[in-house]
Amino acid sequence: MTTSYKQFFWTIAADTTVQPEDIGSKKRAQLHKAAWDLNSIPSILLAVAGGGTAQDHPEISLTFPVETHSTAERFTDRIRQALANHGFYANPSLQRDTRFYTLDESDEERVKTAVSFREDKSEEMWRLIDSAHSAHLPSLKIINPFVANASQTMFSASASAAGAGAANSADSSFTVTPETYSALKQAHGDTIRTTTERIYNAIQSLKDETRPASVTLKMVLGGLVTVGFVMYEAFVAVAGATVAVAVSTVAGASMTFGAAALAAVGGTVGIAISVGVILVMIAIRYLGMKDVVNDLLFANDSQFAIIFDSEHIENGERAFKTDKIPARVNLTDGAPAAYPCGAFVYRKHREIIGPIGFYGSLFGIRFRAEKHCSLTLQDPDEGQDHPGPFPPPGHTDIVAKTDQFSVGMDCPNSAFGGNNSIYCGTGSATAASNGAKATGDEGDDATTTHGKITGRRADGWGNVNYGVAFFESTA
C-alpha cells in the first residue's frame, strides 16, 4: 500500500532574489527547533529545516498527505509562531516549489522513527539542537575550498567515468542509520537487492536537489545520515560536541546532527561534490547491469577504519572501489548513530563496443582494519631505571591496532554453469578469489583477530551478484 505526499517550502528570508547570507549558528538552531516543534501537528509526516548559510536561504518544509484538506497557506501562521517561540522573529513566505512523493509503509516507518515527536522530550531535543549547531567544526577549513569551487560539480563526469572502468575515490563512503544497518544485516535473498537499491536510489535523488530541507527528507527516506567523507567528518564533530544527555533516547538525534553537518559542508552546494563522486559508481552500476557484475555493499560496525589493501581479479575488471570506510560514529552516550559504508563494483571485461570474454567477474579483496588507541603504562616501576627511549611511569602513548580480512565474489557467465557466490576469510585477496570460485555459497563468515567478517549474496543465479558484507569488532 502506498500513499501520496506533497512537500511545501517556506523561505524565512526577506528577499530571496539576493545572495543568501549566513544567519549564524544561533538562528540556525532556532530555525531547527521551530521545525522540530511543528512535528507535533498530527497531519504532518515530517517538518524539517535547512539553509541559513551563505549557500542556501533559511527554510522550513512541511510534508503531508496529498489528500489533506488543509491548504498549505493555513500553516504559515503556525510556522511564524513556532519560530517566535524560539526567538526567531520573521515572516515565512510560502514558495511555489512543491515536491511529490509516493511512499510505502516502510518509507513512512523510517520517517516516524526519525521524529517520533514526544513533548516530554522537547527540551532535551532543543538542547541537542543548540549544541549541534554551535559545535566547533575544524573540518570547515577543508570544506570551504570545495564550496568555493562547487560550480564545477562532478555530475558531468559520471557518464565518462562509467565507461572508463577504473573509477576510484577516497570520498565515496556514506553512512546509514542504525535502522538501515539492521535491515541490511537481516536481509536475505532479494531483500539484499531491494535494500541496497533503495540506498543507491536515495543518493541518486540528491543529484539535482536545490533545497536543503528536501535533501534531509530524501536522506531520511533512504536511511542515509551522511554522504561523502567531508560530511562524515562534520557529523563526527557535531555528534561529539553534544550536551550530556541520553541522546539515543531522543528520536531524531541522528537526523538533527545530519542536518547540522549538512549546513557545515555548505548545504546543497557542498553535498553536490560528494554526491557527484558517488554518482560515478551509480552510473557504472546502471550501465553495467546488462553485463556480468559483482556488486558489494560493505558496512562497518566497528571503531576501526576499513582500508582497501589489495585485490586479485581472476576474471573481469574493477569498475569502482571505496578506498577507505571510516569508523562507526557513536553518540556521546555510546549508542551508534551512523554506520559507514562503501561500494565495490566489478564487472566483465569491457571494450568500447561492450563486454567481452566468455567468463564473468571473479575477484578477491584484502582489507586492512586500523584504529589508534591510547595506552598508559600502569606499572609504577616500569621505565624508572631505564634512561633513553623507555617512557616514564604513567606515560600515555598512541598505538595502532590492526586487523585484516578478505572478501571474494563470483558472478560467472551462467551459460557455462556455476553459481553466484560470496566468500569471507582472513587470507590474501587471491585466497578470497579462489574461495569464492570454489564454494558458490549464499553466505560466509570468518573470525578475525579483533572481530568478525560476514557476507551474504542475494541470488545464486543472474547476471548481477548483489552482496553485502559487515565487519563487527570485538575490541
Secondary structure, DSSP 8 states (H G I E B T S, - for coil): -EEEEEEEEEE--S-TTS------HHHHHHHHHHHHHHTTSTT-SEEEEE--SSSS--EEEEEEETT--S-GGGGHHHHHHHHHHTT-----EEEEEEEEEEEEHHHHHHHHHHH---GGGHHHHHHHHHHHHT---TTHHHHHHHHHTTTS-STTHHHHHHHHS-EEETT--EEE-HHHHHHHHH--THHHHHHHHHHHHHHHHTTT---HHHHHHHHHHHTEEEESHHHHHHHHHHHHT--SS-GGGSTTHHHHHHHHHHHHTTHHHHHHHHHHHHHHHHHHHHHHTTS-EEEEEEEEESSSEEEEEEEEEEESEEEEEESEE---EE-TTS-EEEEEEEEEEEES-EETTEE-SSS-EEEEEEEEEEEEEEEE---TTTTTT--SSS--TT-EEEEEEEEEEEEEEEE--GGG----EEEEESS-HHHHHHHHHHH--SEEEEE-SSEEEEEEES-SSSSEEEEEEEEEE--
